[in-house]
Amino acid sequence: MNGNLTSLTTNLVWGELPPDQCDVVNFSHYTDVNMAARCLGAGDVTNKDVGFWKQWRDTQIKISKIAGAAFFKWRAQCSSWMAVSNWRYEDPFASPKPSKNASNPEEGLPAAPLLFLSTRYDPVTPLKNAREMSKNHPESGLLILEDVGHATIDRGNSSCMRDAVSTFFDLGVVPKGEKICDDTVSDPWGQPSSFSTEFMRLGLFTL
């Protein structure tokens, strides 16, 4: 994947088609899409009694006293979600050993190993989850951004992270084991990026 990827990455980030349709004044479809993704992916929790939800709440709070209750809310919102996915995949979340050469992939094998990205302190997808997932994908790499918050691409303005991601997409090469990027220039208590500001303006951040 060589060349100027600006248009591709813009569409990947925003998930939008080219602007050839009418303007959407009331931008609300994100909530519908978000609910569908979470409720279909997490499994059926309809018709659960109060005891089930109390236990789930206590489990979340035990994991995080600060954010546990908020994450309990996300699953509780699916208690009346009646739609069922026809193609829900549960396990195993794993891959075979990758091809020896990413530019000449072997049949039936991934062209390249996976690259996992995580901030040091992510309240949504914790670093320990990335480490566990990495174990199931041979030769995968894990890049840890020394920053706080969910998602890495728009966080910290790290050249270390950008270089690693670029190398992965260009050559299919990942860091061996874990690689730490500590060149972030963001301040978790400072001004948000323009990208994050736009998301907040549209009401896409609920936590």
Residue frames as qw, qx, qy, qz and C-alpha x, y, z in Angstrom:
[[0.000, 0.888, 0.459, 0.000, 0.00, 0.00, 0.00],
 [0.449, -0.186, 0.065, 0.871, 2.15, 2.81, -1.28],
 [0.084, 0.512, 0.417, 0.747, 1.20, 6.34, -2.28],
 [0.179, -0.213, 0.243, -0.929, -1.04, 9.02, -0.82],
 [0.268, -0.329, -0.905, 0.021, -3.54, 7.35, 1.50],
 [0.112, 0.022, 0.306, -0.945, -5.26, 10.55, 2.67],
 [0.586, -0.069, -0.287, -0.755, -8.61, 9.80, 1.02],
 [0.664, -0.107, -0.738, -0.052, -8.59, 6.21, 2.24],
 [0.337, -0.122, -0.682, 0.638, -7.78, 7.05, 5.85],
 [0.261, -0.041, 0.122, -0.957, -10.31, 9.89, 5.89],
 [0.690, -0.115, -0.412, -0.584, -13.06, 7.51, 4.84],
 [0.613, -0.092, -0.756, 0.212, -11.89, 4.85, 7.30],
 [0.150, -0.046, -0.543, 0.825, -11.94, 7.30, 10.20],
 [0.364, 0.091, 0.137, -0.917, -15.24, 8.97, 9.41],
 [0.303, 0.234, 0.923, -0.036, -16.97, 6.01, 7.80],
 [0.390, 0.663, 0.242, -0.592, -18.63, 8.33, 5.30],
 [0.650, 0.454, 0.492, 0.359, -19.25, 8.18, 1.57],
 [0.305, 0.102, 0.189, 0.928, -18.07, 11.03, -0.68],
 [0.124, 0.452, 0.418, -0.778, -20.14, 14.21, -0.15],
 [0.135, -0.059, -0.614, -0.775, -22.58, 13.69, -3.02],
 [0.260, -0.548, -0.792, -0.067, -25.67, 13.38, -0.85],
 [0.220, -0.807, -0.167, -0.523, -27.85, 15.92, 0.93],
 [0.075, 0.427, -0.597, 0.675, -26.58, 17.37, 4.18],
 [0.561, -0.436, -0.703, 0.037, -27.75, 15.58, 7.32],
 [0.171, -0.695, 0.128, -0.687, -28.93, 18.25, 9.72],
 [0.713, -0.511, 0.300, -0.375, -29.76, 15.92, 12.61],
 [0.479, 0.434, -0.761, 0.058, -26.78, 13.59, 12.86],
 [0.669, -0.374, 0.422, -0.483, -28.19, 10.75, 14.94],
 [0.918, 0.193, -0.296, -0.183, -27.42, 7.56, 13.04],
 [0.297, 0.499, -0.736, 0.349, -24.18, 7.02, 14.98],
 [0.485, -0.266, 0.596, -0.582, -26.20, 6.05, 18.05],
 [0.907, 0.165, 0.064, -0.382, -28.14, 3.44, 16.07],
 [0.725, 0.476, -0.490, 0.089, -24.99, 1.97, 14.56],
 [0.029, 0.501, -0.711, 0.493, -23.19, 1.98, 17.91],
 [0.682, -0.162, 0.462, -0.544, -26.06, 0.20, 19.65],
 [0.922, 0.282, -0.124, -0.237, -26.30, -2.42, 16.90],
 [0.541, 0.525, -0.612, 0.236, -22.57, -3.15, 17.01],
 [0.146, -0.409, 0.710, -0.554, -22.46, -3.44, 20.80],
 [0.721, -0.065, 0.407, -0.557, -25.67, -5.40, 21.30],
 [0.907, 0.323, -0.184, -0.199, -25.20, -7.85, 18.43],
 [0.516, 0.533, -0.617, 0.263, -21.58, -8.45, 19.35],
 [0.181, -0.442, 0.665, -0.575, -22.00, -8.93, 23.09],
 [0.198, -0.139, -0.970, 0.035, -24.56, -11.71, 23.03],
 [0.411, -0.551, -0.498, -0.529, -28.23, -11.89, 24.02],
 [0.161, -0.019, -0.660, 0.734, -29.02, -10.32, 27.41],
 [0.490, -0.293, -0.218, -0.792, -32.79, -10.03, 27.04],
 [0.807, -0.375, -0.327, -0.318, -35.07, -11.47, 29.73],
 [0.524, 0.134, -0.629, 0.559, -32.39, -11.30, 32.42],
 [0.485, -0.752, -0.446, -0.019, -33.52, -10.81, 36.02],
 [0.173, -0.947, 0.155, -0.222, -32.36, -8.22, 38.53],
 [0.791, -0.498, 0.310, 0.174, -29.88, -10.65, 40.08],
 [0.785, 0.314, 0.252, 0.471, -28.08, -11.03, 36.77],
 [0.267, 0.829, 0.044, 0.490, -27.69, -7.28, 36.36],
 [0.492, -0.843, 0.191, -0.104, -26.55, -6.76, 39.96],
 [0.854, -0.251, 0.318, 0.327, -23.85, -9.37, 39.49],
 [0.633, 0.527, 0.218, 0.524, -22.77, -7.80, 36.20],
 [0.051, -0.937, 0.034, -0.345, -22.65, -4.36, 37.79],
 [0.668, -0.694, 0.262, 0.054, -20.57, -5.62, 40.71],
 [0.855, 0.065, 0.284, 0.429, -18.17, -7.35, 38.32],
 [0.433, 0.723, 0.121, 0.525, -17.62, -4.14, 36.36],
 [0.279, -0.912, 0.130, -0.272, -17.11, -2.04, 39.48],
 [0.834, -0.442, 0.255, 0.212, -14.62, -4.60, 40.79],
 [0.738, 0.331, 0.220, 0.545, -12.63, -4.18, 37.57],
 [0.268, 0.316, 0.000, 0.910, -12.78, -0.38, 37.78],
 [0.159, -0.581, -0.601, 0.525, -14.15, 1.65, 40.67],
 [0.006, 0.422, -0.082, -0.903, -14.02, 4.76, 38.50],
 [0.365, 0.252, -0.467, -0.765, -15.55, 3.62, 35.20],
 [0.056, 0.069, 0.996, -0.007, -17.18, 0.30, 36.05],
 [0.309, 0.520, 0.621, -0.499, -20.69, 1.66, 36.57],
 [0.348, 0.611, -0.207, -0.680, -20.56, 3.54, 33.28],
 [0.226, 0.288, -0.848, -0.383, -19.59, 0.42, 31.36],
 [0.211, 0.256, 0.901, -0.279, -22.35, -1.49, 33.11],
 [0.403, 0.573, 0.232, -0.675, -24.76, 0.96, 31.53],
 [0.288, 0.453, -0.603, -0.590, -23.57, 0.09, 28.03],
 [0.134, -0.015, -0.980, -0.148, -24.57, -3.55, 28.34],
 [0.192, 0.408, 0.720, -0.528, -27.75, -2.79, 30.25],
 [0.363, 0.476, -0.114, -0.793, -28.89, -0.74, 27.27],
 [0.336, 0.205, -0.806, -0.443, -29.02, -4.00, 25.30],
 [0.261, 0.069, 0.869, -0.414, -31.54, -5.61, 27.67],
 [0.571, 0.522, 0.434, -0.461, -34.37, -4.88, 25.22],
 [0.243, 0.556, -0.573, -0.552, -32.44, -5.42, 21.99],
 [0.835, 0.131, 0.439, -0.304, -34.42, -8.12, 20.20],
 [0.679, 0.637, -0.320, -0.176, -32.45, -8.43, 16.95],
 [0.809, -0.343, 0.451, 0.153, -30.18, -11.46, 16.62],
 [0.177, 0.686, -0.576, -0.408, -27.16, -11.71, 14.34],
 [0.957, 0.225, -0.004, -0.184, -27.19, -14.58, 11.85],
 [0.784, 0.436, -0.295, 0.330, -23.41, -14.64, 11.57],
 [0.392, -0.849, 0.287, -0.210, -22.15, -13.96, 15.08],
 [0.748, 0.325, -0.509, 0.276, -18.61, -15.27, 15.50],
 [0.658, -0.739, 0.038, -0.141, -17.58, -16.22, 19.02],
 [0.382, -0.684, 0.608, 0.128, -14.24, -18.02, 18.85],
 [0.650, -0.469, -0.053, 0.595, -11.48, -18.78, 18.36],
 [0.206, 0.976, -0.061, -0.044, -10.10, -15.30, 17.77],
 [0.607, -0.489, 0.504, 0.372, -6.78, -16.51, 16.44],
 [0.617, 0.718, -0.226, -0.228, -4.74, -16.72, 13.26],
 [0.958, 0.025, 0.052, 0.282, -2.13, -19.13, 11.87],
 [0.527, -0.484, 0.244, 0.655, 1.54, -18.30, 11.59],
 [0.394, 0.825, 0.002, -0.406, 1.98, -15.62, 8.91],
 [0.825, 0.523, 0.006, 0.215, 3.77, -15.93, 5.59],
 [0.714, -0.289, 0.044, 0.636, 7.53, -15.54, 5.60],
 [0.237, -0.031, 0.262, 0.935, 7.37, -12.69, 3.08],
 [0.262, 0.576, 0.485, -0.604, 4.49, -10.20, 3.23],
 [0.311, 0.556, -0.321, -0.701, 5.00, -9.19, -0.41],
 [0.485, 0.196, -0.775, -0.356, 4.64, -12.82, -1.50],
 [0.600, -0.251, 0.496, -0.575, 2.01, -14.35, 0.81],
 [0.041, 0.097, -0.989, -0.108, 1.61, -18.09, 1.02],
 [0.523, -0.267, -0.529, -0.612, -1.76, -19.63, 0.24],
 [0.687, -0.474, -0.545, -0.080, -3.92, -20.08, 3.30],
 [0.571, -0.350, -0.348, 0.655, -1.69, -17.94, 5.52],
 [0.030, -0.953, -0.178, 0.245, -1.91, -14.28, 6.52],
 [0.581, 0.701, -0.091, 0.403, 0.34, -12.05, 4.44],
 [0.211, 0.517, -0.458, 0.691, 1.72, -10.45, 7.59],
 [0.347, -0.322, -0.756, 0.452, 1.45, -10.77, 11.37],
 [0.179, -0.857, -0.430, -0.221, -1.02, -8.56, 13.20],
 [0.284, 0.244, -0.311, 0.874, -0.07, -5.25, 14.79],
 [0.365, -0.725, -0.581, 0.064, -1.91, -4.37, 18.00],
 [0.159, 0.462, -0.139, 0.861, -2.06, -0.75, 19.19],
 [0.506, -0.686, -0.521, 0.041, -2.92, 0.35, 22.72],
 [0.052, -0.779, 0.269, -0.565, -2.44, 3.30, 25.00],
 [0.230, 0.206, -0.808, 0.502, -0.96, 2.58, 28.42],
 [0.168, 0.265, 0.714, -0.626, -4.26, 3.41, 30.13],
 [0.316, -0.109, -0.556, -0.761, -7.29, 2.68, 27.94],
 [0.423, -0.013, 0.603, -0.676, -10.61, 2.50, 29.84],
 [0.778, 0.290, -0.028, -0.557, -12.48, 0.82, 26.96],
 [0.941, 0.246, -0.228, 0.051, -10.03, -1.73, 25.55],
 [0.524, -0.788, 0.318, 0.056, -7.38, -2.21, 28.27],
 [0.218, 0.694, -0.680, -0.096, -3.75, -2.98, 27.52],
 [0.432, -0.234, 0.856, -0.158, -4.06, -6.37, 29.21],
 [0.766, 0.428, 0.394, -0.274, -6.68, -7.33, 26.60],
 [0.519, 0.765, -0.346, -0.163, -4.28, -6.44, 23.80],
 [0.095, -0.551, 0.826, -0.071, -1.62, -8.61, 25.42],
 [0.629, 0.051, 0.736, -0.243, -4.03, -11.54, 25.70],
 [0.730, 0.617, 0.140, -0.258, -5.16, -11.17, 22.08],
 [0.265, 0.774, -0.557, -0.143, -1.59, -10.96, 20.86],
 [0.432, -0.342, 0.831, -0.077, -0.88, -14.42, 22.31],
 [0.714, 0.325, 0.599, -0.162, -3.35, -15.95, 19.84],
 [0.614, 0.789, 0.007, -0.036, -1.69, -14.45, 16.76],
 [0.846, -0.175, 0.151, 0.481, 1.83, -15.80, 16.10],
 [0.537, 0.090, 0.158, 0.824, 4.61, -13.24, 15.60],
 [0.018, -0.876, -0.371, -0.307, 2.20, -10.35, 16.21],
 [0.374, 0.183, -0.283, 0.864, 3.54, -7.06, 17.51],
 [0.289, -0.805, -0.511, 0.087, 2.15, -4.82, 20.24],
 [0.292, 0.403, -0.074, 0.864, 2.79, -1.09, 20.20],
 [0.373, -0.685, -0.546, 0.304, 2.12, 0.67, 23.52],
 [0.164, 0.658, 0.066, 0.732, 1.60, 4.42, 23.42],
 [0.363, -0.248, -0.575, 0.690, 2.50, 6.09, 26.72],
 [0.218, -0.210, -0.103, -0.947, -0.74, 8.03, 26.95],
 [0.229, 0.240, 0.777, -0.534, -4.18, 7.97, 28.55],
 [0.530, 0.390, 0.073, -0.750, -7.48, 7.34, 26.80],
 [0.756, 0.262, 0.597, -0.051, -9.22, 5.21, 24.21],
 [0.713, 0.663, 0.165, 0.160, -7.72, 4.73, 20.73],
 [0.641, -0.429, 0.209, 0.602, -4.21, 5.57, 19.57],
 [0.537, 0.445, 0.403, 0.592, -4.25, 6.96, 16.03],
 [0.043, 0.815, 0.172, 0.552, -5.42, 10.44, 17.01],
 [0.617, -0.784, -0.066, 0.011, -3.61, 10.60, 20.33],
 [0.693, -0.574, 0.190, 0.392, -0.30, 12.08, 21.32],
 [0.445, 0.866, -0.211, -0.090, 1.04, 13.07, 17.88],
 [0.674, -0.487, 0.527, 0.177, 3.62, 10.29, 18.19],
 [0.457, 0.653, -0.516, -0.315, 6.07, 9.94, 15.30],
 [0.182, -0.301, 0.932, -0.086, 7.12, 6.61, 16.82],
 [0.562, 0.302, 0.700, -0.320, 3.60, 5.26, 16.42],
 [0.574, 0.700, -0.035, -0.424, 3.12, 6.75, 12.94],
 [0.204, 0.605, -0.738, -0.218, 6.36, 5.19, 11.73],
 [0.305, -0.101, 0.937, -0.139, 5.42, 1.78, 13.11],
 [0.598, 0.487, 0.515, -0.375, 1.97, 1.87, 11.53],
 [0.467, 0.741, -0.284, -0.390, 3.39, 3.10, 8.20],
 [0.020, 0.468, -0.875, -0.121, 5.98, 0.32, 8.18],
 [0.475, 0.130, 0.833, -0.251, 3.25, -2.22, 8.91],
 [0.619, 0.629, 0.312, -0.352, 1.07, -1.09, 6.00],
 [0.367, 0.772, -0.430, -0.292, 3.97, -0.58, 3.59],
 [0.285, 0.495, -0.821, -0.008, 6.05, -3.68, 4.35],
 [0.859, -0.246, -0.365, -0.261, 3.97, -5.92, 6.60],
 [0.545, 0.173, -0.609, 0.549, 6.64, -5.66, 9.31],
 [0.537, -0.769, -0.182, -0.296, 5.71, -5.37, 12.99],
 [0.107, -0.703, 0.593, -0.379, 7.85, -4.74, 16.08],
 [0.594, 0.024, -0.796, 0.112, 9.11, -7.88, 17.76],
 [0.361, -0.375, -0.712, 0.472, 7.14, -8.39, 20.94],
 [0.115, -0.894, -0.401, 0.165, 6.21, -5.12, 22.62],
 [0.428, 0.294, 0.051, 0.853, 7.37, -1.70, 21.49],
 [0.210, -0.751, -0.448, 0.438, 6.85, 1.38, 23.66],
 [0.291, 0.571, 0.216, 0.737, 6.32, 4.80, 22.14],
 [0.392, -0.656, -0.425, 0.485, 6.94, 7.51, 24.73],
 [0.282, -0.012, 0.185, 0.941, 7.25, 10.53, 22.44],
 [0.024, -0.747, -0.634, -0.198, 3.68, 11.74, 22.88],
 [0.191, 0.145, -0.112, 0.964, 3.25, 15.48, 23.11],
 [0.388, -0.584, -0.463, -0.541, -0.36, 15.52, 24.28],
 [0.065, -0.168, 0.613, -0.769, -1.59, 16.69, 27.65],
 [0.181, -0.395, -0.896, -0.089, -4.56, 14.65, 28.91],
 [0.105, -0.696, -0.519, 0.485, -5.81, 17.75, 30.70],
 [0.108, -0.346, 0.241, 0.900, -5.12, 20.13, 27.84],
 [0.534, 0.440, -0.052, -0.720, -7.01, 21.09, 24.71],
 [0.774, 0.170, 0.610, 0.015, -8.40, 18.23, 22.60],
 [0.289, -0.102, 0.623, 0.719, -7.37, 17.77, 18.99],
 [0.394, 0.216, -0.202, -0.870, -9.52, 19.15, 16.18],
 [0.445, -0.035, -0.837, -0.315, -10.60, 15.59, 15.38],
 [0.243, -0.306, -0.830, 0.397, -11.76, 14.94, 18.95],
 [0.141, 0.288, 0.241, -0.916, -13.42, 18.35, 19.11],
 [0.452, 0.091, -0.482, -0.745, -15.48, 17.54, 16.03],
 [0.422, -0.181, -0.888, -0.038, -16.52, 14.21, 17.51],
 [0.118, -0.342, -0.658, 0.661, -17.63, 15.92, 20.72],
 [0.262, 0.203, -0.073, -0.941, -19.53, 18.54, 18.70],
 [0.543, -0.005, -0.627, -0.558, -21.48, 15.76, 17.02],
 [0.703, -0.357, 0.310, -0.532, -22.14, 14.10, 20.36],
 [0.830, 0.231, -0.500, -0.090, -20.21, 10.96, 19.53],
 [0.342, 0.221, -0.754, 0.515, -18.42, 10.72, 22.87],
 [0.621, -0.573, -0.325, -0.425, -20.68, 9.53, 25.67],
 [0.809, -0.510, -0.170, 0.239, -18.02, 8.87, 28.30]]
